[in-house]
């Protein structure tokens, strides 16, 4: 693939889609989507899979079954592979990784590790501190109160209140492949923590782990 995966034409396409999010407009501009969105994403997914493991490109069509927002298409594009994540749209790139929307079993395992294994909690805190110091945002929000079964004055209550174990950073749309891979490599300690302590291969986990940063909407709701 090229040194720069995405071109400004991708932003142009998604700005048009945001203004005309309907099937007729999309079909009229399908060639633009295929050339400027689908093809570069497929090439980037290939790069990600070679480095981190199997992945997929998130569907462009939105799931409308359980939302009052009936826009038929996502207004960005996303992929996930082996614990890393990327979305690209008119506002640029979000890249990072970890475990977003863990299953009940994963969440219980992570909280048990934080509660029962101080070394695991210390490693998670260290990795989160390193990432935030490096400009990453943590996926959120956390619980407002202590999770059920844990006291509010638990010495690691901040970690126990977490509902996601993922981090993202914003990049310009024209960022190079090397810059994107550098972000993905920087989240690998967090990805490894989830695999070791949260059983990140749980079959019941969400298959759409795109992690919004604090204040953002879910991947299907994000404009």
Secondary structure, DSSP 8 states (H G I E B T S, - for coil): --SS---HHHHHHHHHHHH--SHHHHHHTHHHHIIIIIHHHHHHHHHHHHHH--EEE--SB---TT-S----B-SEEEEEETTEEEEEETTEEEEEEEE-S--HHHHHHHHHHHHH-HHHHHHHHHHHHHHHHTT-EEB----SS--TTS-TT-TTHHHHT-S-EEEEEEE-TT--HHHHHHHHHHTHHHHHHHHHHS-TT-TTS-S-----BTT---TTT--
